[in-house]
Amino acid sequence: MQNNKYEQFKGQPRLPKFAIPKRYDLLLKPDLIDCTFTGTVEITVDVKSETNVLVLNAAELVLHHDSVWYKNNTSHKIFRPLAVELLEEDEVVVFEFDETLPLNEGTLGIGFDGTLNDDMKGFYRSTYEINGEKKNMAVTQFEPANARKCFPCWDDPAAKATFKVSLIVPSGLVALSNMPIIDEKPEGNLKMLAFQESPVMSTYLVAVVVGVFDYIEAHTTDGIKVRVYCQVGKRNQGNFALDVAVKSLDLFRLYFKTPYTLPKLDMISIPDFQAGAMENYGLVTYRETVLLYDDQHSSAANKQQVCITVAHELAHQWSGNLVTMEWWTHIWLNEGFPTWMSYWAADCLFPEWNIWTQFADHSNEGLRLDGLAASHPIEVIVLACSSCIVEIKHPSETFEIFDAISYKKGASVIRMLQTYLGADSFQRSFASYIEENAWSNTKTEDLWLSLEKGSGEPVNMLMKSWTNQMGYPVIFVQLKDHKLEFDQSQFLQSGTSGEGQWIVPITLCCVSYEVQKTFLLRKKTASLDVAELVGPSEGQGTQDKWIKLNVDQAGFYRVKYDDELQVRLRYAIEASALSATDRFGIFDDFYALSMASKQSLSLSLMSAYRKELDYTVFLHLITISYKVARITSDATPELSNYVKQFVTNLFHSTAEKLGWDQQQGESHLDEMLRGEMIEIHHFSLPTRERQHMETDLSHEKTRILGSLASCPDPGIVLDVLNFMLSSEVRRQDAYCGLAISWEGVETAWGWLKLSSPEKAAEVKEFFATRTKPCFVRALQQSLEWVDINANWVRSIREEKSFEEVVKEMARKNY
């Protein structure tokens, strides 16, 4: 019954404010054989108001009652706790003392034990091989709320403090933390390492890694030492990431007008890693696939992914680490800007990659998710739970918003705003935001205030409509009597009507990119006289008078053109008058509107892309063509072969021009495109499984996994699914094998249900009793996509001329 005493601390999203941390002195001693660890922490605490309890976060730790003490730093009086109560469900520990603690600073000391788990969260173990022997390494992954699984703390991004970390490890191992080592002492076959005290930072950015590693190093132009650590024998695979890191730090120092704030930067590849990478201050951790690159065997796509990921994590050293969101509601501040910045840096370093066209594909993932009724706003304050609204009760629930909304929609609205304000104005204003808020925490409104002050534009008013409500608009545009008429409504992939309304930065170009117009669509409708832009129609065919909205896809919205404008754009695509990014956008909007039953499935528009050679556009053409082939097979099975023939004809010209063999001196993008062309061909299961087991390249393993289940043989699909759960595949990579062929869908569904009604009922019962928002939202989104596809099938069946059009298009030989 003693727990009732602490009822006030249960169910609270954040810890009470009567005491805050200032400094942590943390000692950890991991045992890599028994997979356990012991530790002590001494926390300098500022007691702000009278209290006889201290409340911290702790989870999955054993706390030693007799090792807990509190000392007032002025009187040096020692206080011992009457009770140490761990509220396990809330991941909170309460230390109750027999008298009121003095105000101002004191020191809280705690001893604890823990387990190096295999959950890839908190302080955990990862496995690797050295000289054929399997070994454990110790790794931390604390974001968003797992530092509490390593040591008792105020596990809140706003509770910034300094950290003085020490480690006791076997003498033959490498040990890393956020800061450089300043002292090393032998202790028998162990060694004690003391690291330099850090600047103030949030607990989720603290990092420790212990194991056997190789490294390479270089320096930035202002003398910062940068290292890439990896498994023994793979050091040469870190050269590209090291080069990108050094150059990115120099770029960001100039962009933010603030130097990198730590004395070193380490980057390390971890074999078992839940996230893609983690921006720990001064010690960035990565999956091997996004840090290591073999210039002899890795693909061009892998090279590009390494560049973007490294740039993303290093942008975090300013946006996220130096200036941190105040609470997880504003996680998009941490993730959206570094995502945009990673593409900016890649474009600076490799302009030949045409990375902003690829960003359109990146943005598209945000559009797909945000077109669902089960999406969420960029700023998440409450989470929907079936028929009720549930507040975020615990930071661990924020896992569900580390998604395409926070990252990709967040990055896209940043790009939209940057385009509207202008690159120079945006850069100056954002640099001021970083400088003014260094070492502190901010909310979204703080960013808008800085950008509004620097640009003189109504940024706060404009952007609230994009961050405070979910979804985005579709702009219906029609041309009447030399006037463009605009009408916005919320786009929902289901085809239903939404209530949202936005202030939309509209960009458009007429006939050429030399003639552009930008304005804010502040209301539902508007009109614009474009006669002076397009000029008189005499002497020029109407098909040449094309008008493109959302120039270079800089805005986060879709566009639906009237029939006449759509025909003109089709001619513009065939005449190569549009940029690759705009060709991508027209095609993607067409596909999404067709799926939502807002317009017919026009194969004639698809045929306009028959000579497409841009990597991003053609890759999207492949993706959508396969989806169209699948959905039409469901809608009209008798036309399946005609649709497949049309798709084959559509790809023929590009495949013939590109060729199957690598050409000397060909571009990075052509190399990536050929890789995709080859990947769409099926491989035999035994060969691919053997290749997966034999290769030592992590990115090659995941690429092979991605192709395994694409086989049309249901029996092979079943074997593949079982292979995904074998010890040959790391847990983090199993999802890569879920790219199931259309022919294998029923097999996969049966496998997922565990092949029996009893097991299916068990699964339903499992979810029925676990109504946490993170489960509910994912389930709602999946079911919504099932309904969307079913509605699309019905829509295609109802198209009266579909059969005639499909047969005609299949007969054309491009």
VOTI-841201 format. One line per field, with one value per residue (C-alpha): residue in three letters; z, x, y. Coordinates in steps of 0.02 Angstrom, whole numbers, plus 50000, padded with zeros to 5 digits. Layout:
BEGIN
aa	c(ALA;...) .
c3	c(Z;...) .
c1	c(X;...) .
c2	c(Y;...) .
This chain:
BEGIN
aa	c(MET;GLN;ASN;ASN;LYS;TYR;GLU;GLN;PHE;LYS;GLY;GLN;PRO;ARG;LEU;PRO;LYS;PHE;ALA;ILE;PRO;LYS;ARG;TYR;ASP;LEU;LEU;LEU;LYS;PRO;ASP;LEU;ILE;ASP;CYS;THR;PHE;THR;GLY;THR;VAL;GLU;ILE;THR;VAL;ASP;VAL;LYS;SER;GLU;THR;ASN;VAL;LEU;VAL;LEU;ASN;ALA;ALA;GLU;LEU;VAL;LEU;HIS;HIS;ASP;SER;VAL;TRP;TYR;LYS;ASN;ASN;THR;SER;HIS;LYS;ILE;PHE;ARG;PRO;LEU;ALA;VAL;GLU;LEU;LEU;GLU;GLU;ASP;GLU;VAL;VAL;VAL;PHE;GLU;PHE;ASP;GLU;THR;LEU;PRO;LEU;ASN;GLU;GLY;THR;LEU;GLY;ILE;GLY;PHE;ASP;GLY;THR;LEU;ASN;ASP;ASP;MET;LYS;GLY;PHE;TYR;ARG;SER;THR;TYR;GLU;ILE;ASN;GLY;GLU;LYS;LYS;ASN;MET;ALA;VAL;THR;GLN;PHE;GLU;PRO;ALA;ASN;ALA;ARG;LYS;CYS;PHE;PRO;CYS;TRP;ASP;ASP;PRO;ALA;ALA;LYS;ALA;THR;PHE;LYS;VAL;SER;LEU;ILE;VAL;PRO;SER;GLY;LEU;VAL;ALA;LEU;SER;ASN;MET;PRO;ILE;ILE;ASP;GLU;LYS;PRO;GLU;GLY;ASN;LEU;LYS;MET;LEU;ALA;PHE;GLN;GLU;SER;PRO;VAL;MET;SER;THR;TYR;LEU;VAL;ALA;VAL;VAL;VAL;GLY;VAL;PHE;ASP;TYR;ILE;GLU;ALA;HIS;THR;THR;ASP;GLY;ILE;LYS;VAL;ARG;VAL;TYR;CYS;GLN;VAL;GLY;LYS;ARG;ASN;GLN;GLY;ASN;PHE;ALA;LEU;ASP;VAL;ALA;VAL;LYS;SER;LEU;ASP;LEU;PHE;ARG;LEU;TYR;PHE;LYS;THR;PRO;TYR;THR;LEU;PRO;LYS;LEU;ASP;MET;ILE;SER;ILE;PRO;ASP;PHE;GLN;ALA;GLY;ALA;MET;GLU;ASN;TYR;GLY;LEU;VAL;THR;TYR;ARG;GLU;THR;VAL;LEU;LEU;TYR;ASP;ASP;GLN;HIS;SER;SER;ALA;ALA;ASN;LYS;GLN;GLN;VAL;CYS;ILE;THR;VAL;ALA;HIS;GLU;LEU;ALA;HIS;GLN;TRP;SER;GLY;ASN;LEU;VAL;THR;MET;GLU;TRP;TRP;THR;HIS;ILE;TRP;LEU;ASN;GLU;GLY;PHE;PRO;THR;TRP;MET;SER;TYR;TRP;ALA;ALA;ASP;CYS;LEU;PHE;PRO;GLU;TRP;ASN;ILE;TRP;THR;GLN;PHE;ALA;ASP;HIS;SER;ASN;GLU;GLY;LEU;ARG;LEU;ASP;GLY;LEU;ALA;ALA;SER;HIS;PRO;ILE;GLU;VAL;ILE;VAL;LEU;ALA;CYS;SER;SER;CYS;ILE;VAL;GLU;ILE;LYS;HIS;PRO;SER;GLU;THR;PHE;GLU;ILE;PHE;ASP;ALA;ILE;SER;TYR;LYS;LYS;GLY;ALA;SER;VAL;ILE;ARG;MET;LEU;GLN;THR;TYR;LEU;GLY;ALA;ASP;SER;PHE;GLN;ARG;SER;PHE;ALA;SER;TYR;ILE;GLU;GLU;ASN;ALA;TRP;SER;ASN;THR;LYS;THR;GLU;ASP;LEU;TRP;LEU;SER;LEU;GLU;LYS;GLY;SER;GLY;GLU;PRO;VAL;ASN;MET;LEU;MET;LYS;SER;TRP;THR;ASN;GLN;MET;GLY;TYR;PRO;VAL;ILE;PHE;VAL;GLN;LEU;LYS;ASP;HIS;LYS;LEU;GLU;PHE;ASP;GLN;SER;GLN;PHE;LEU;GLN;SER;GLY;THR;SER;GLY;GLU;GLY;GLN;TRP;ILE;VAL;PRO;ILE;THR;LEU;CYS;CYS;VAL;SER;TYR;GLU;VAL;GLN;LYS;THR;PHE;LEU;LEU;ARG;LYS;LYS;THR;ALA;SER;LEU;ASP;VAL;ALA;GLU;LEU;VAL;GLY;PRO;SER;GLU;GLY;GLN;GLY;THR;GLN;ASP;LYS;TRP;ILE;LYS;LEU;ASN;VAL;ASP;GLN;ALA;GLY;PHE;TYR;ARG;VAL;LYS;TYR;ASP;ASP;GLU;LEU;GLN;VAL;ARG;LEU;ARG;TYR;ALA;ILE;GLU;ALA;SER;ALA;LEU;SER;ALA;THR;ASP;ARG;PHE;GLY;ILE;PHE;ASP;ASP;PHE;TYR;ALA;LEU;SER;MET;ALA;SER;LYS;GLN;SER;LEU;SER;LEU;SER;LEU;MET;SER;ALA;TYR;ARG;LYS;GLU;LEU;ASP;TYR;THR;VAL;PHE;LEU;HIS;LEU;ILE;THR;ILE;SER;TYR;LYS;VAL;ALA;ARG;ILE;THR;SER;ASP;ALA;THR;PRO;GLU;LEU;SER;ASN;TYR;VAL;LYS;GLN;PHE;VAL;THR;ASN;LEU;PHE;HIS;SER;THR;ALA;GLU;LYS;LEU;GLY;TRP;ASP;GLN;GLN;GLN;GLY;GLU;SER;HIS;LEU;ASP;GLU;MET;LEU;ARG;GLY;GLU;MET;ILE;GLU;ILE;HIS;HIS;PHE;SER;LEU;PRO;THR;ARG;GLU;ARG;GLN;HIS;MET;GLU;THR;ASP;LEU;SER;HIS;GLU;LYS;THR;ARG;ILE;LEU;GLY;SER;LEU;ALA;SER;CYS;PRO;ASP;PRO;GLY;ILE;VAL;LEU;ASP;VAL;LEU;ASN;PHE;MET;LEU;SER;SER;GLU;VAL;ARG;ARG;GLN;ASP;ALA;TYR;CYS;GLY;LEU;ALA;ILE;SER;TRP;GLU;GLY;VAL;GLU;THR;ALA;TRP;GLY;TRP;LEU;LYS;LEU;SER;SER;PRO;GLU;LYS;ALA;ALA;GLU;VAL;LYS;GLU;PHE;PHE;ALA;THR;ARG;THR;LYS;PRO;CYS;PHE;VAL;ARG;ALA;LEU;GLN;GLN;SER;LEU;GLU;TRP;VAL;ASP;ILE;ASN;ALA;ASN;TRP;VAL;ARG;SER;ILE;ARG;GLU;GLU;LYS;SER;PHE;GLU;GLU;VAL;VAL;LYS;GLU;MET;ALA;ARG;LYS;ASN;TYR) .
c3	c(50000;50015;49829;49864;49951;49783;49682;49630;49531;49432;49255;49233;49066;49149;49315;49446;49438;49623;49586;49425;49378;49342;49324;49315;49370;49294;49316;49217;49223;49088;49093;48913;48962;49082;48989;49145;49210;49373;49400;49512;49476;49575;49518;49564;49599;49617;49742;49689;49820;49985;49967;50060;49901;49743;49589;49443;49294;49309;49216;49217;49349;49521;49641;49802;49946;50057;49921;49901;49988;49971;50027;50041;49953;50077;50248;50186;50287;50229;50207;50194;50115;50216;50059;49883;49782;49600;49509;49369;49255;49256;49250;49398;49560;49718;49852;50013;50153;50336;50329;50206;50092;50098;49950;49819;49765;49834;49770;49749;49745;49683;49653;49529;49426;49255;49110;48939;48847;48666;48633;48550;48679;48832;48870;48763;48682;48499;48426;48302;48248;48261;48195;48180;48364;48412;48538;48623;48621;48735;48653;48707;48616;48726;48612;48654;48834;48867;48963;49116;49071;49096;49248;49355;49283;49233;49062;48986;48838;48932;49086;49011;49118;49099;49102;49170;49112;49174;49117;49187;49043;48994;48951;48774;48721;48645;48745;48677;48744;48693;48746;48731;48861;48984;49101;49094;49240;49237;49363;49338;49176;49172;49144;49208;49081;49128;48992;48984;49055;48921;48891;48941;48842;48855;48925;48762;48682;48807;48724;48769;48656;48712;48597;48474;48329;48192;48149;48023;48055;47975;48028;47979;47920;48096;48177;48238;48244;48155;48164;48088;48194;48124;48145;48123;47939;47874;47903;47717;47702;47812;47695;47603;47763;47839;47689;47692;47880;47871;47727;47806;47970;47872;47774;47928;48024;47887;47864;48049;48079;48236;48255;48300;48489;48545;48530;48427;48326;48320;48205;48232;48144;48253;48187;48286;48283;48289;48207;48048;48147;48308;48329;48502;48537;48481;48460;48319;48302;48137;48059;47953;47795;47811;47866;47771;47584;47481;47321;47235;47281;47351;47243;47193;47294;47449;47422;47413;47568;47667;47616;47661;47827;47884;47836;47929;48090;48084;48052;48217;48308;48288;48261;48400;48507;48527;48513;48573;48566;48733;48730;48611;48544;48444;48383;48205;48253;48288;48134;47997;47979;47981;47851;47737;47779;47731;47553;47551;47601;47475;47338;47390;47390;47238;47125;46986;47090;47057;47236;47243;47114;47229;47373;47283;47305;47487;47511;47428;47575;47687;47565;47566;47754;47778;47654;47780;47905;48033;48009;48141;48146;48138;48316;48415;48574;48583;48502;48437;48518;48429;48482;48614;48627;48733;48790;48771;48942;48917;48803;48743;48652;48540;48445;48331;48279;48224;48055;47883;47958;48077;47955;47779;47796;47919;47793;47653;47742;47785;47600;47556;47679;47623;47442;47490;47598;47485;47522;47588;47703;47770;47804;47895;48002;48046;48093;48212;48287;48322;48396;48507;48575;48591;48739;48774;48723;48603;48539;48361;48392;48433;48259;48176;48278;48219;48037;48044;48123;47994;47839;47879;47817;47919;47953;48112;48031;47875;47959;48096;47967;47918;48090;48199;48089;47999;47813;47664;47520;47341;47231;47090;46950;46792;46654;46606;46497;46533;46718;46825;46956;47113;47238;47386;47488;47603;47508;47583;47494;47530;47418;47558;47600;47737;47835;47831;47754;47732;47687;47532;47450;47267;47135;46950;46784;46614;46450;46519;46684;46643;46677;46859;46987;47176;47291;47452;47433;47597;47570;47493;47321;47219;47038;46943;46775;46677;46507;46531;46577;46438;46306;46159;46087;45902;45808;45938;45970;46129;46177;46196;46324;46470;46650;46795;46977;47122;47027;47062;47190;47323;47404;47511;47415;47266;47107;47004;46833;46724;46569;46453;46566;46592;46404;46384;46520;46433;46275;46380;46454;46280;46218;46364;46416;46601;46735;46802;46970;46889;46782;46944;47029;46887;46879;47068;47086;46943;47027;47199;47127;47027;47181;47273;47129;47090;46909;46792;46776;46621;46535;46402;46531;46583;46401;46395;46503;46379;46344;46526;46573;46740;46883;47007;46882;46801;46969;47017;46849;46888;47062;47007;46853;46963;47078;46931;46864;47033;47059;46883;46903;47053;46965;46792;46792;46610;46563;46667;46520;46421;46567;46586;46400;46412;46559;46467;46314;46427;46496;46332;46265;46425;46452;46273;46287;46458;46419;46544;46556;46647;46529;46556;46626;46650;46780;46960;46918;46768;46878;47007;46872;46800;46974;46988;46815;46861;47031;46953;46876;46987;47059;47117;47304;47344;47252;47339;47512;47485;47430;47585;47699;47610;47588;47724;47662;47767;47630;47510;47635;47647;47457;47435;47568;47473;47314;47389;47412;47240;47163;47092;47159;47321;47386;47373;47455;47604;47616;47609;47750;47860;47814;47878;48053;48050;48142;47974;47972;48104;48187;48124;47942;47936;47868;47710;47654;47652;47472;47424;47243;47191;47165;47343;47435;47487;47548;47649;47725;47776;47851;47947;48021;48072;47962;48081;48137;48318;48298;48203;48346;48466;48370;48370;48557;48582;48498;48579;48751;48703;48657;48669;48538;48451;48412;48369;48245;48147;48140;48085;47946;47882;47879;47795;47653;47630;47608;47490;47377;47380;47330;47190;47123;47120;47033;46894;46867;46842;46707;46550;46425;46527;46432;46263;46319;46397;46241;46129;46236;46247;46056;46042;46014;46079) .
c1	c(50000;50151;50139;49981;50091;50165;50003;50039;50190;50097;50034;50126;50210;50349;50440;50398;50498;50542;50718;50821;50989;51143;51283;51302;51459;51426;51530;51485;51567;51498;51530;51528;51536;51389;51302;51272;51333;51354;51363;51356;51296;51319;51199;51216;51038;50964;50820;50700;50563;50535;50524;50568;50566;50668;50586;50689;50665;50729;50682;50745;50876;50909;50940;51039;50945;51099;51200;51081;51125;51099;51223;51191;51335;51338;51321;51388;51251;51213;51032;50985;50820;50680;50615;50671;50514;50520;50355;50390;50243;50285;50474;50495;50593;50548;50678;50590;50691;50642;50662;50645;50795;50882;50856;50991;51122;51157;51224;51121;51220;51147;51218;51133;51145;51074;51072;51148;50988;50966;50823;50934;50871;50954;51124;51126;51237;51276;51369;51512;51650;51837;51955;51807;51759;51590;51599;51488;51504;51412;51313;51192;51035;50939;50820;50684;50672;50795;50936;50835;50875;51060;51062;50934;50911;50793;50758;50681;50753;50728;50825;50995;51150;51336;51401;51565;51574;51697;51709;51791;51822;51939;52109;52110;51949;51912;51791;51710;51594;51537;51698;51884;51976;52073;52139;52173;52223;52258;52164;52234;52164;52044;52067;51973;51943;51889;51813;51812;51657;51531;51438;51254;51152;50997;51007;50952;51115;51233;51327;51446;51518;51638;51716;51857;51868;51978;51971;52028;52038;52049;52028;51912;51984;51966;52055;51914;51971;51848;51857;51761;51763;51713;51740;51917;51957;51829;51923;51940;51751;51744;51842;51692;51593;51746;51766;51581;51588;51738;51664;51490;51556;51641;51482;51372;51493;51473;51285;51244;51378;51422;51572;51553;51554;51646;51832;51805;51678;51674;51561;51545;51455;51355;51303;51140;51056;50871;50875;50964;51082;51083;51154;51232;51334;51513;51485;51365;51310;51256;51196;51336;51233;51229;51409;51518;51547;51658;51708;51738;51578;51449;51313;51294;51132;51228;51354;51216;51130;51291;51312;51134;51134;51302;51249;51084;51167;51298;51165;51092;51248;51176;50989;50944;51101;51153;50973;50852;50662;50580;50473;50434;50284;50412;50511;50492;50607;50741;50710;50631;50769;50917;50823;50809;50988;51056;50992;51060;51232;51226;51184;51333;51451;51383;51283;51286;51169;51019;50972;50823;50734;50761;50697;50529;50522;50572;50433;50311;50322;50259;50118;50066;50056;49978;49841;49769;49632;49742;49887;49937;49991;50175;50159;50083;49995;49865;49854;49695;49647;49499;49346;49434;49575;49725;49860;50042;50070;50246;50392;50406;50241;50330;50407;50255;50290;50469;50387;50367;50269;50407;50549;50482;50334;50438;50580;50457;50371;50545;50588;50422;50455;50635;50577;50447;50564;50715;50873;50977;50842;50803;50986;51020;50864;50898;51078;51012;50891;51037;51146;51007;50953;51120;51130;50943;50775;50647;50470;50409;50350;50529;50585;50441;50481;50662;50614;50477;50595;50731;50620;50482;50355;50204;50290;50195;50024;50077;50155;50029;49910;50046;50106;49949;49833;49861;49845;49874;49773;49743;49733;49607;49654;49559;49585;49436;49447;49630;49602;49667;49539;49603;49504;49584;49515;49595;49662;49620;49680;49513;49426;49319;49309;49414;49386;49564;49612;49788;49881;49968;50124;50076;50210;50175;50263;50187;50260;50438;50530;50575;50394;50350;50227;50218;50073;49988;49822;49747;49568;49478;49466;49558;49585;49732;49739;49877;49850;50004;50106;50059;50039;49918;49871;49889;50026;50052;49960;49860;49955;50111;50028;50065;50048;50133;50089;50205;50364;50498;50381;50436;50263;50182;50020;49946;49876;49727;49719;49566;49565;49633;49780;49821;49828;49946;50060;50064;50127;50255;50319;50337;50425;50550;50495;50479;50611;50632;50562;50405;50384;50393;50262;50137;50148;50137;49987;49900;49929;49869;49712;49673;49690;49573;49448;49462;49509;49519;49672;49749;49872;49898;49981;50093;50141;50210;50354;50406;50573;50609;50792;50797;50836;50707;50566;50597;50611;50442;50374;50430;50354;50186;50177;50193;50058;49945;49977;49932;49775;49709;49742;49626;49498;49499;49598;49554;49654;49807;49914;49870;49924;50087;50120;50089;50211;50342;50326;50338;50507;50579;50650;50739;50810;50874;50960;51034;51094;51129;51317;51405;51477;51644;51623;51435;51351;51311;51125;51139;51229;51088;50956;51038;51043;50856;50827;50929;50844;50672;50727;50700;50840;50835;50805;50950;51074;51015;51011;51187;51243;51162;51256;51422;51436;51517;51441;51290;51210;51226;51138;50990;50983;50975;50839;50740;50739;50710;50521;50487;50481;50308;50316;50209;50310;50471;50386;50344;50524;50585;50469;50532;50712;50680;50654;50810;50972;51050;50953;50979;50817;50837;50843;50697;50576;50682;50614;50432;50433;50310;50265;50083;50073;50135;50015;49893;50037;50108;49937;49915;50091;50056;49896;50000;49893;49751;49588;49637;49800;49712;49589;49736;49816;49653;49635;49815;49783;49612;49692;49833;49759;49915;49912;50067;49980;49813;49877;49983;49835;49716;49835;49854;49667;49639;49756;49658;49498;49584;49644;49473;49390;49516;49476;49290;49328;49429;49290;49167;49272;49173;49313;49451;49455;49463;49601;49707;49700;49742;49890;49956;49962;50072;50255;50362) .
c2	c(50000;50114;50155;50255;50385;50429;50434;50614;50556;50422;50448;50611;50646;50747;50752;50884;51046;51068;51005;51008;50929;51033;50905;50715;50622;50450;50292;50134;49962;49846;49658;49599;49414;49410;49553;49655;49822;49913;50099;50249;50424;50583;50719;50901;50953;51127;51117;51255;51236;51145;50957;50799;50692;50687;50609;50543;50427;50248;50089;49909;49952;49881;50026;49998;50079;50086;50173;50320;50484;50670;50802;50988;51075;51220;51137;50967;50882;50705;50647;50463;50410;50333;50248;50213;50173;50121;50152;50029;50068;50253;50225;50340;50320;50418;50452;50504;50586;50609;50797;50940;50962;51132;51248;51277;51151;50978;50813;50654;50491;50326;50151;50035;49875;49835;49712;49739;49696;49643;49764;49894;50020;50094;50014;49858;49728;49705;49557;49551;49434;49459;49326;49209;49228;49300;49442;49570;49757;49879;50019;50155;50213;50336;50431;50466;50406;50266;50349;50297;50116;50153;50269;50363;50537;50677;50598;50753;50852;51016;50955;50996;50969;50936;50757;50691;50509;50376;50195;50038;49917;49775;49847;49779;49866;50035;50143;50301;50436;50609;50694;50652;50545;50653;50518;50331;50219;50031;49922;49746;49679;49826;50012;50163;50299;50475;50583;50772;50853;50896;51059;51059;50934;50826;50649;50569;50630;50545;50402;50260;50124;49986;49854;49817;49940;50009;50194;50324;50510;50681;50863;51006;51171;51240;51092;50979;50797;50683;50493;50349;50190;50021;49835;49773;49749;49875;50039;50078;50073;50227;50342;50413;50449;50532;50646;50693;50726;50842;50941;50946;51016;51154;51189;51195;51306;51436;51411;51426;51558;51457;51339;51157;51163;51005;50964;50805;50710;50519;50418;50230;50087;49968;49795;49790;49959;49999;50171;50219;50330;50431;50606;50585;50741;50707;50519;50481;50299;50220;50061;49992;50014;50205;50236;50112;50119;50003;50092;49924;49834;49956;50031;50213;50216;50160;50300;50428;50359;50371;50553;50604;50511;50580;50757;50734;50679;50816;50951;50888;50945;51120;51090;50969;50959;51141;51201;51068;51053;51090;50933;50790;50887;50983;50832;50896;51041;50912;50806;50912;51040;50916;50813;50965;51016;50845;50870;51047;50982;50839;50965;51073;50924;50831;50948;50818;50708;50822;50789;50908;50802;50654;50760;50763;50574;50597;50726;50608;50489;50629;50665;50482;50469;50641;50598;50475;50515;50425;50546;50675;50857;50902;50965;50821;50871;50733;50562;50483;50318;50236;50339;50442;50568;50519;50639;50589;50512;50449;50497;50318;50346;50471;50324;50329;50509;50473;50452;50529;50675;50733;50697;50715;50830;50931;50946;50985;51130;51198;51193;51273;51414;51435;51449;51580;51685;51666;51567;51713;51783;51609;51569;51732;51713;51531;51570;51704;51575;51457;51594;51665;51495;51405;51282;51301;51230;51300;51280;51293;51472;51524;51473;51565;51721;51721;51692;51823;51950;51917;51914;52037;51907;51842;51675;51631;51657;51564;51413;51381;51311;51185;51129;51138;51036;50873;50852;50964;51038;50991;51145;51127;51246;51286;51414;51522;51677;51710;51687;51548;51499;51412;51311;51222;51078;50952;50803;50633;50477;50395;50522;50591;50776;50855;51015;51084;51251;51320;51478;51410;51484;51459;51459;51441;51457;51488;51424;51436;51446;51626;51675;51638;51703;51679;51726;51670;51582;51643;51584;51437;51515;51645;51696;51765;51854;51770;51851;51959;51806;51686;51820;51817;51648;51695;51607;51472;51309;51299;51141;51248;51363;51250;51310;51218;51249;51208;51245;51114;51036;51161;51164;51029;51012;50922;51000;50944;51026;51040;50929;51063;51109;50925;50895;51043;50974;50805;50892;50987;50824;50745;50902;50897;51072;51032;51000;50824;50879;50948;50791;50692;50802;50795;50606;50583;50699;50609;50441;50499;50583;50427;50318;50437;50418;50604;50571;50423;50312;50392;50276;50410;50523;50378;50352;50530;50464;50329;50415;50462;50452;50544;50425;50490;50507;50339;50252;50325;50270;50092;50097;50166;50056;49903;49969;50004;49829;49754;49855;49828;49641;49647;49757;49676;49512;49483;49639;49593;49538;49694;49806;49709;49729;49916;49929;49827;49939;50092;50037;49977;50141;50187;50013;50009;50179;50141;49966;49826;49848;49989;50118;50203;50377;50362;50472;50431;50440;50324;50198;50210;50191;50036;49961;49982;49907;49754;49740;49720;49555;49406;49300;49120;49098;48979;49091;49249;49167;49104;49277;49351;49233;49251;49438;49542;49705;49755;49860;49713;49600;49719;49740;49551;49538;49669;49563;49390;49397;49474;49300;49255;49077;49071;48925;49023;49173;49064;49003;49182;49238;49099;49143;49319;49250;49142;49181;49227;49391;49525;49581;49759;49699;49577;49707;49721;49552;49607;49671;49534;49498;49516;49328;49299;49416;49279;49171;49314;49352;49171;49169;49329;49256;49105;48994;48954;49036;49006;49100;49240;49259;49262;49404;49503;49476;49532;49701;49721;49725;49842;50009;50116;50253;50187;50022;50099;50229;50103;49983;50122;50174;49996;49966;50134;50083;49921;50023;50147;50007;49925;50088;50112;49938;49983;50148;50064;49936;50079;50165;50124;50153;50072;49907;49994;50113;49975;49866;50014;50068;49889;49879;50034;49997;50141) .
